[in-house]
Amino acid sequence: MGAEGCDDAGVYRLTDDCALIQTVDFFTPIVDDPYRFGQIAAANALSDVYAMGGRPLLAMNLVAFPLGEMDKSVLQDILRGGLEKIKEAGALLVGGHSIEDKELKYGLSVTGVVHPQRVMLNSGARPGDQLLLTKPLGTGILSTAIKGGLAGEELEKLITECMITLNRIGGDAMAEVGAHGCTDITGFGLIGHLFEMAHASKVTITVDTTAVPLLPQTHDFAAMGIIPEGAYKNRNFYTKWVTNHLAALDPLEMILYDPQTSGGLLIAASPEQIHHIAEKIRASSSSLLCAVIGTVSAGEPGRIILN
């Protein structure tokens, strides 16, 4: 695949029936619990394979660890958390690479497989499609609140459960029905990834902002100004493509720019396909919210309309 659409992973066709998906992702800790950090980082890396319509096959650890400053048990817990998510995804851990570094980092290089005719690209959205978001927004804002001592353990547990949940159910369901396009929501926030899909697909996307699912207290903290720097960077970059019908200073605007970690899938498909995918997700063991948040129409390529 080419790089024109800024897709979530690289895809290389091996045969008429099999293509490889290759991705890599790692970052610094966003929670204090090393085991949970390992789970989050692994789920985040695995998500790119699901976003491409594929199945994770192999994973390799990427580790930067301050040996002289942290006990090795911290590293063991991180790797244990990551391995648990790799196994849950049905993949195999086949090695990795580590370096000594003053700043702790962890993630995965992941190889997946997909049928070449079933690859999901962010350029596949069509006029008439609906858009399904498979996880609520707010991890960036709530993580900022937790780091500032403004939120308790219950909220941290809630957002951690959101981030460690694999996008496997949604990924399998959209592959089953043959959805038209997909991406996952990470550092560019919902609007950034909506723009990438709209631009690559040469369509306009209209968002029903009242339908966007949010994690508890996200709106309250955003109204207080507890917003990560990355959200402001996202707004500064993408705002020229956004037609905003929200009221002035509505906190929801910044929530839509909030950078997510291990966010949900954004799936473009026909209304019938979207209904099937949503039913599959709701019938799973996951308690996460999913919702139809917008529609695709012919219009200015890359234009995002917030209603």
N, C-alpha and C positions, 0 to 999 in steps of 0.2 A: 504494500500500500504506500501511496505517496504521503507527503507531510502537509499537503495543502489544507486539510481540514482540521489540523491540530487534534487528531484523535488521541485516545487514552493510552494506546499501546501500538507497537509495531506488529505487522502481520506479514508472514512470508509463506507463500504457497509451496508445499513440498510435492503434492500430487493433486490429481483432480478431486480427491476426496478428503484431503487433510492439509491444513495450514497451521503453522506455528504462530502463537502470540507471545510477544516478549515485552516485559515491562520491568521497571525498577523504581523503588520509592523507599526513602528512609528520612527520619527527622529526629529532633531532640524530644525529650520527654514532655508530655502535656498533662500527665497526672503523676502523683507521687509514688504510687504503688508500681514497682518494677514489673510484676507479673501482668498487671492490667496494661501497662505501657507496651509490653511485648505483644499482647493480644491486639491492641489498637493498631499498632504499626503494621502487624501482619495482615489484619483485616483490610486496612487501607491499601496495601500493596496488591492484595488479591483482588480487590474491587475492580481494578483496571481490566482484568481478564473477563470478569462477568460483564463489564460494560461493552466489551467487544463481542459479546454473544458466545464466549468460549467457556471451556472447562479447565481449571488449573491442573497442571500435571506435575511440575517439578518446582521446587523453591530452593533458594540459597540465601543464607543469612549474610547480612552486611552489618558489621559492628564496629563502632569506634568507642573505646572504653578507657577511662582514666585509672589505670591499674594502681597507681600510687595513692589515689585519693578515695577509692571506693572498694568495699569488700567484694570479693569474687562472687559471693552469694547473690549480690544484686544482679550481676550478669547472668547467673544461673536462672534466676527467676524470670528475667526478661526473655531468655531463650526458651524457657519452659512455656511461657505464655504464647510466644510466637509459634512454637511447635504444636500447641493445642489447636490453634486456628488453621494451621496447615493441614493437620489431620482431619479437622472438621470439614475442610474444603475437599477432602479426598485426594490431596496431593501428597507428594513425597519430599522430604527434606534430603537433599543430596550433597550438602556441603555449605561452603560460604567463605568469607574472608573477614579478618579482623585486623584492626590497627590500634595502637595506643594513642589516645587523643585526650586532651584536657576536657573536651566537651563530649558527653555521652550522646551517642546516636545509634539508632537501630532501625532496620527495615529489611526488605526482601527484594531479591531479583526473582521474578516468577516467569515460568514458561507454561503456556497453556496451548490447547488445541481447539480448532474450530473447523467446520466444513467451509471451504472457500466461498460457497454460495450463500452462507448463512452468517457472514461477518456483519456485525452491527457497527455502522459508522455514524458519526454525528451529522453527516451530510444527507441522511435519508429522510428527514422530516418532509411531509407532503401537505399541501393545502387540504384542509378538512380533517387533519389529524388532531387528536387530543394529546395532551402531555400529562404523564403520570409521574409524580415524585414519590419515591418509595421510603423516604425517611424524613422526619421533621427537621427544620432548621434551628440553629441556635448554638451549636457547639463552640464556636469561636467566642461569642459574647459570654456564654456561661462559664467557659474556661477562664476568661478574663476576670469574671466576678469571683470565681473560686480562688484564683491566685491572689486577688486583692482582699481575701478574707471576708467577702460579703455574702457568701453562700455556704451552706453546711454540707455535711457528709451525704445526706439523702440526695441532694441535687447532684453532687459529684457521682454518686452511684448511678443515678438515672442517666446522665449523659454518657457515662462510661459504657453502660449497657447498650446505648444507642450506637456508639462508635465500634464496639466489638462485634456487633451483629453483622454477619456476612451478608452480602447482596446476592447470595446464591439462589434464594427462592424467586426473587424478581428476575434474575438473569435467566434461570431455567424456564420460567413462564414466558418471557418475551421471545426466547429462542423457539419455544414450542409453537407459538402462534405466528411467528414470522413478523415481529414488529418491524417498523420501518427504519428507526434510528435510535441511538442511545448515547449517553455520556454519563459519567458520575460526577457528583457535586463535591468539589474539594476546595482548593485554595482561592480560586477566582470567585467564589460565592455563586449563588443561584443565578444572578444576572450575568456574570461573566460566562458561565457555561451555557446559559440560554443564548447569549450573543454568538458564541462559537457555533452552536447548532444552527441558529438562524442564518448566520453568514455563510456557513458551509453549504446549507441547504438552499440558499437563495430565496428565503421566505421571511415573512414577518410573524412574530410571535406575540400574542396578546395574553397577559397574565391576569387571572382573577385573584387579586391579592388577598381577598377575604378567604380564599380556599386554601392558601398555602399553610401547611401544618407547621406548628412551632412547638418546640420543647417548652415545658412549663417555666414560667418566670422570664422567658427570653424578652418578651415585650416590655416587662417592668424594668429590667436592667437596661435595655436599650433606651428607654425613656429617661433613665437616670444619667445617660451618657457613658455607660460602661460598655465601650465599643473598642475592639482591637484596632490597632493601627492599620492592619491589612484591609479592613473594611473601607477605610477612607482612601487607601491606595486604589482599591477596586473601583470605588465610585469615581475617583478622579480620572481613571483610565476609560471606563465604560460609559460614563454619563452622556457622552455625545451621541450614543446610539439609542438612548432611552427617552421615550415620551412618557412623562410621569404625571398621572392624573390624581395622585395622592395629595392629601392636604399638605400645606407647607409644614415642615418640621415633623411630619408623621414619623415616629420611630421605626415603622415597618420598612421604610426605604432603606435604612442602614442594615436592617436584618437581612434584606434581600442581597446586600453586598457582603454580608458576613462570611469570611473564609471558613470553610468546613473541613473537618478532619474525618476521614472515613464516612463521608456523607452517602446519601442515597443515590439511586439511579434516576436519571431523567429520561423517560421513555416516550418516544413519539410513535403513535400507531393509530389505526382506525378506532372509532368509539367501541366497536364490538370487541376488538382485540384488547383494548385498554380495560374493558369490563372484565374480560377473562383473566388478565394478569392481576388486576386488583383483587379479584375473588380468590385467586391462588395465594396471594400474599396474606389476605385476611384470614384464610383458612389454615395458615401455617401456625406454628407455635409462637411466632413473633408477635409481640404486643405493640410493635411500632406502628405509627400512623402512616398511611399512604393516601394520596389524594390526587384527583384530577385538578390541575392548577392552571391550565391554559389551553389555547387553541392555536393552530397553525393556519396561516392564510397567505394567499399571493399578495405581494406588496414589496416594499423596499427591502432588499436583502440585508439582514442583520438588525432590522428595527425591532425593538422591544417596547411594547406598550403596556404600562402598568395601570390597570383599572381598579 
